[in-house]
Amino acid sequence: MIVQMIIGNGDKMALSSLPLSLQETLAIEMRDLRLIDKTTLSQVATEFVQELEQVGLVAGGGAENVLKTLGDHISPDLASKLRSDIANANMKDPWSMLTTLENEEILKIMQAQSTEIAAVVLSKLTVSKAAEVLSMLPGERARRITYAVSQTADIAPDAVQRIGAALVQEHCVTTAVAFEKAPVQRIGAILNSSPAKTREDMLEGLSASDAPFADNVRKAIFTFADIPERITPTDIAACIRGVSPETLTTAIGSALSQPGALEDAAEFMLSNISQRMAGQIRDDVKEMGKVKASDGDKAMNELTAAIRELVDAGTIKFIEADEEGDE
């Protein structure tokens, strides 16, 4: 009766998010509804409103949403097991899991599968979600899939079910891995905090053993010398606020004493802050005198670590290679 009242009032309900068994039960109950007198209808509506007013907390809305909420707080092994359990439970209705995926995940399926399979996936989505996913596809691919939808008129329900089950196994059940980050990111993070000489020695060794891997590691590394190429000039002021004045002076002083990329990076930073502050730093560097190599490396690593924290927090952004080329 509640659903009939809401729909009859012209409002929409996302009933498709319910399991198929519940949708079927609801449809049967609504089919069997007969004439309802006003008193009964009023009593039902009043009771329903009273129950809503007593609700203090609503759960995540299905096992998939609960897992998404807990994903960053539980172990990868447990998350993988729960995904497998959900996938197995949803085998009776695999599309209930597939259609709740984020658009980016559905896009991966549409690009990885054949045109015919992609057409079936598109047909199972809500109209609004299908339109969003279609707009994310390359034009030619989107046109082929759209045409393929016209070929799905005679596809059998059990075939659609088998397609859904196969897609769930391929795209929704993930294998737990021991490390959260990829090897390139892990090595890059280690070398970011290593002394410059150690870093270069390791990169030379990697280049000799696996040149493509070494190239990717170099891209993942951000060092003091990379500041002019990776940091927007207007962000320099924000970058130096993350370290103490002593660390900043030591880092700049050490870099200025090493002609080449490090000296250029120090000058880049000094030229993109206020001249008063830059002058004060130069005076402090002169007063400090020669900086030990180990102290200089430590200070520069602290500065670049502070910059990476700003990037991770979304406060600033690195300039990527393609962006630099476009500029």
C-alpha positions as CSV (number, residue, x, y, z in Angstrom):
1,M,0.0,0.0,0.0
2,I,2.9,2.4,0.8
3,V,4.6,1.8,-2.5
4,Q,1.3,2.2,-4.4
5,M,0.7,5.5,-2.6
6,I,4.1,6.8,-3.4
7,I,4.1,5.7,-7.1
8,G,0.5,6.9,-7.4
9,N,1.6,10.3,-6.2
10,G,4.0,10.5,-9.1
11,D,7.2,9.9,-7.1
12,K,9.9,7.5,-8.1
13,M,11.4,4.7,-6.1
14,A,14.7,2.8,-6.7
15,L,13.1,-0.6,-6.4
16,S,15.6,-2.0,-8.9
17,S,18.2,-1.9,-6.1
18,L,16.2,-4.6,-4.2
19,P,17.0,-8.3,-4.7
20,L,15.0,-9.8,-7.4
21,S,13.2,-12.1,-4.9
22,L,11.9,-9.0,-3.0
23,Q,10.9,-7.2,-6.2
24,E,8.9,-10.3,-7.2
25,T,7.2,-10.6,-3.8
26,L,6.3,-6.9,-3.9
27,A,4.9,-7.2,-7.4
28,I,2.7,-10.2,-6.3
29,E,1.5,-8.3,-3.2
30,M,0.6,-5.3,-5.2
31,R,-1.1,-7.5,-7.8
32,D,-3.3,-8.9,-5.1
33,L,-4.3,-5.6,-3.6
34,R,-8.0,-4.9,-3.9
35,L,-10.1,-1.9,-2.8
36,I,-8.7,-0.4,0.4
37,D,-11.0,1.8,2.5
38,K,-9.8,5.2,3.6
39,T,-9.6,4.3,7.3
40,T,-7.3,1.3,6.7
41,L,-5.1,3.3,4.3
42,S,-4.8,6.1,6.9
43,Q,-3.9,3.6,9.6
44,V,-1.2,2.0,7.5
45,A,0.2,5.4,6.5
46,T,0.2,6.6,10.1
47,E,1.9,3.5,11.4
48,F,4.5,3.7,8.6
49,V,5.3,7.4,9.5
50,Q,5.6,6.5,13.1
51,E,8.1,3.7,12.3
52,L,10.1,6.1,10.2
53,E,10.3,8.7,13.0
54,Q,11.7,6.0,15.3
55,V,14.6,5.3,12.9
56,G,17.9,6.5,14.5
57,L,20.4,4.8,12.2
58,V,20.3,3.2,8.8
59,A,22.8,0.5,7.8
60,G,25.0,0.7,4.7
61,G,22.3,-0.6,2.4
62,G,23.3,-4.0,1.2
63,A,26.4,-6.2,1.6
64,E,28.2,-4.4,-1.2
65,N,27.8,-0.9,0.4
66,V,28.8,-2.3,3.8
67,L,32.0,-3.8,2.3
68,K,32.7,-0.5,0.5
69,T,32.4,1.4,3.9
70,L,34.6,-1.1,5.7
71,G,37.1,-1.6,2.9
72,D,39.8,0.7,4.3
73,H,39.3,-0.6,7.9
74,I,39.6,-4.3,7.6
75,S,42.4,-6.6,6.4
76,P,42.8,-7.2,2.6
77,D,42.3,-11.0,3.2
78,L,39.0,-10.5,5.0
79,A,37.9,-8.0,2.3
80,S,38.6,-10.6,-0.4
81,K,36.8,-13.3,1.5
82,L,33.7,-11.1,1.9
83,R,33.7,-10.1,-1.7
84,S,33.8,-13.8,-2.6
85,D,30.9,-14.5,-0.2
86,I,28.9,-11.7,-1.7
87,A,29.6,-12.9,-5.2
88,N,28.5,-16.4,-4.3
89,A,25.4,-15.2,-2.6
90,N,24.5,-13.0,-5.6
91,M,24.9,-15.8,-8.1
92,K,21.1,-16.2,-8.1
93,D,21.0,-12.5,-9.1
94,P,24.5,-11.4,-10.3
95,W,23.1,-8.3,-11.9
96,S,22.2,-6.9,-8.5
97,M,25.9,-6.7,-7.8
98,L,27.1,-5.6,-11.2
99,T,24.6,-2.7,-11.6
100,T,25.6,-1.2,-8.2
101,L,29.3,-0.9,-9.3
102,E,30.7,2.6,-9.8
103,N,30.5,4.0,-13.3
104,E,34.3,3.7,-13.6
105,E,34.2,0.0,-12.8
106,I,31.3,-0.6,-15.3
107,L,33.3,1.3,-17.9
108,K,36.2,-1.2,-17.5
109,I,33.8,-4.0,-18.1
110,M,32.4,-2.3,-21.2
111,Q,35.9,-1.8,-22.6
112,A,37.2,-5.3,-21.8
113,Q,34.2,-7.4,-23.0
114,S,32.9,-8.0,-26.5
115,T,30.4,-5.5,-28.1
116,E,27.6,-8.0,-27.6
117,I,28.3,-8.5,-23.9
118,A,28.7,-4.8,-23.4
119,A,25.3,-4.3,-25.0
120,V,23.8,-6.7,-22.4
121,V,25.4,-4.8,-19.6
122,L,24.1,-1.5,-20.9
123,S,20.6,-2.9,-21.2
124,K,20.7,-4.0,-17.5
125,L,21.6,-0.6,-16.2
126,T,19.1,2.1,-15.2
127,V,18.5,4.6,-18.0
128,S,20.4,7.4,-16.2
129,K,23.4,5.2,-15.4
130,A,23.5,3.7,-18.9
131,A,23.5,7.3,-20.3
132,E,26.4,8.2,-18.0
133,V,28.5,5.2,-18.9
134,L,27.8,5.6,-22.6
135,S,29.0,9.2,-22.5
136,M,32.3,8.0,-20.9
137,L,33.1,5.6,-23.8
138,P,35.0,6.5,-27.0
139,G,32.5,7.6,-29.7
140,E,33.1,4.6,-32.1
141,R,32.9,2.1,-29.2
142,A,29.7,3.7,-27.9
143,R,28.1,3.6,-31.4
144,R,28.9,-0.1,-31.8
145,I,27.5,-1.0,-28.4
146,T,24.4,1.1,-29.0
147,Y,23.8,-0.8,-32.3
148,A,24.4,-4.1,-30.6
149,V,21.6,-3.4,-28.2
150,S,19.2,-3.8,-31.1
151,Q,20.4,-7.4,-31.5
152,T,19.5,-8.4,-27.9
153,A,15.7,-8.7,-28.4
154,D,15.7,-12.5,-28.6
155,I,18.3,-13.3,-26.0
156,A,17.1,-15.8,-23.4
157,P,16.8,-14.9,-19.7
158,D,19.1,-17.8,-18.7
159,A,21.8,-16.6,-21.1
160,V,21.7,-13.1,-19.5
161,Q,21.9,-14.8,-16.1
162,R,25.0,-16.8,-17.2
163,I,26.6,-13.6,-18.6
164,G,26.0,-11.8,-15.3
165,A,27.5,-14.7,-13.3
166,A,30.6,-14.8,-15.5
167,L,31.1,-11.0,-15.2
168,V,30.8,-11.2,-11.4
169,Q,33.5,-13.8,-11.2
170,E,35.8,-11.9,-13.5
171,H,35.3,-8.3,-12.3
172,C,33.8,-8.4,-8.8
173,V,35.8,-11.2,-7.0
174,T,39.3,-9.9,-6.2
175,T,42.3,-11.7,-5.0
176,A,43.9,-10.5,-1.8
177,V,47.5,-9.2,-2.2
178,A,50.2,-8.9,0.5
179,F,51.1,-5.3,-0.4
180,E,48.6,-2.4,-0.8
181,K,50.9,-0.5,-3.2
182,A,52.5,-1.6,-6.4
183,P,56.2,-2.5,-6.6
184,V,57.0,0.8,-8.4
185,Q,55.4,2.8,-5.7
186,R,57.1,0.9,-2.9
187,I,60.6,1.3,-4.4
188,G,59.9,4.9,-5.2
189,A,58.9,5.7,-1.7
190,I,62.0,4.0,-0.3
191,L,64.3,5.8,-2.7
192,N,62.6,9.1,-2.0
193,S,63.9,9.0,1.5
194,S,67.4,7.6,0.6
195,P,70.5,9.7,0.3
196,A,71.1,11.0,-3.3
197,K,74.1,8.8,-3.9
198,T,72.3,5.6,-2.7
199,R,69.3,6.6,-4.9
200,E,71.4,7.0,-8.0
201,D,73.3,3.8,-7.4
202,M,70.1,1.8,-7.0
203,L,68.6,3.4,-10.1
204,E,71.7,2.5,-12.2
205,G,71.5,-1.1,-11.0
206,L,67.8,-1.2,-11.8
207,S,68.4,0.2,-15.2
208,A,70.9,-2.5,-16.0
209,S,68.6,-5.3,-14.8
210,D,65.2,-4.0,-15.9
211,A,65.2,-0.7,-17.8
212,P,61.4,-0.3,-18.2
213,F,60.9,-0.9,-14.4
214,A,63.7,1.6,-13.6
215,D,62.0,4.2,-15.8
216,N,58.7,3.8,-14.0
217,V,60.5,4.0,-10.6
218,R,62.1,7.3,-11.8
219,K,58.7,8.7,-12.6
220,A,57.5,7.7,-9.1
221,I,60.4,9.4,-7.4
222,F,60.1,13.0,-6.3
223,T,63.3,14.6,-5.1
224,F,64.5,18.1,-4.3
225,A,66.0,18.4,-7.8
226,D,62.5,17.7,-9.3
227,I,60.9,20.7,-7.7
228,P,61.2,23.1,-10.7
229,E,59.6,20.5,-13.1
230,R,56.9,19.2,-10.8
231,I,55.8,22.1,-8.6
232,T,53.8,25.1,-9.8
233,P,55.6,28.3,-8.9
234,T,52.6,29.7,-7.0
235,D,52.7,26.6,-4.7
236,I,56.2,27.1,-3.5
237,A,55.0,29.3,-0.6
238,A,52.7,26.5,0.6
239,C,55.5,23.9,0.3
240,I,57.9,25.7,2.6
241,R,55.3,26.2,5.3
242,G,55.4,22.4,6.1
243,V,59.0,22.5,7.4
244,S,60.8,24.3,10.2
245,P,63.0,27.4,9.3
246,E,66.1,25.4,10.3
247,T,65.2,22.6,7.9
248,L,64.5,25.0,5.1
249,T,67.7,26.9,5.6
250,T,69.8,23.7,5.7
251,A,68.1,22.3,2.6
252,I,68.5,25.5,0.6
253,G,72.1,26.0,1.8
254,S,73.1,22.5,0.9
255,A,71.5,22.7,-2.5
256,L,73.1,26.1,-3.3
257,S,76.5,24.6,-2.7
258,Q,76.0,21.9,-5.3
259,P,76.0,23.3,-8.9
260,G,73.6,21.7,-11.3
261,A,70.0,20.5,-10.7
262,L,70.1,21.0,-6.9
263,E,71.3,24.6,-7.1
264,D,68.7,25.3,-9.8
265,A,66.0,23.9,-7.6
266,A,67.1,26.1,-4.7
267,E,67.1,29.2,-6.9
268,F,63.7,28.3,-8.3
269,M,62.3,28.2,-4.8
270,L,63.9,31.4,-3.7
271,S,62.6,33.2,-6.8
272,N,59.0,32.2,-6.1
273,I,58.7,33.5,-2.6
274,S,58.7,37.0,-1.3
275,Q,62.0,38.8,-1.9
276,R,62.1,39.7,1.8
277,M,61.9,36.0,2.8
278,A,64.3,35.0,0.1
279,G,66.9,37.6,1.3
280,Q,66.5,36.4,4.9
281,I,67.1,32.8,3.8
282,R,70.2,33.7,1.9
283,D,71.5,35.6,4.9
284,D,70.8,32.6,7.2
285,V,72.6,30.3,4.7
286,K,75.7,32.5,4.8
287,E,75.6,32.6,8.6
288,M,75.2,28.8,8.8
289,G,78.3,28.2,6.7
290,K,79.1,24.9,5.1
291,V,76.5,22.2,5.5
292,K,77.4,18.5,6.0
293,A,76.3,16.3,3.2
294,S,74.3,14.0,5.5
295,D,72.5,17.0,7.1
296,G,71.8,18.5,3.7
297,D,70.3,15.2,2.4
298,K,68.2,14.8,5.5
299,A,66.8,18.4,5.2
300,M,66.0,18.1,1.5
301,N,64.3,14.7,2.2
302,E,62.2,16.3,4.9
303,L,61.2,19.1,2.6
304,T,60.2,16.8,-0.3
305,A,58.3,14.6,2.2
306,A,56.3,17.6,3.3
307,I,55.5,18.4,-0.3
308,R,54.4,14.9,-1.0
309,E,52.1,15.1,2.1
310,L,50.5,18.2,0.5
311,V,50.0,16.4,-2.7
312,D,48.5,13.4,-1.0
313,A,46.1,15.7,0.9
314,G,45.1,17.3,-2.4
315,T,46.3,20.7,-1.2
316,I,48.6,21.0,-4.3
317,K,49.1,18.9,-7.4
318,F,52.3,17.7,-9.1
319,I,52.8,18.9,-12.7
320,E,52.7,15.7,-14.8
321,A,54.9,15.2,-17.9
322,D,52.0,15.6,-20.3
323,E,50.7,18.7,-18.6
324,E,54.1,20.3,-18.8
325,G,54.3,19.5,-22.5
326,D,50.8,21.1,-23.0
327,E,51.9,24.2,-21.2
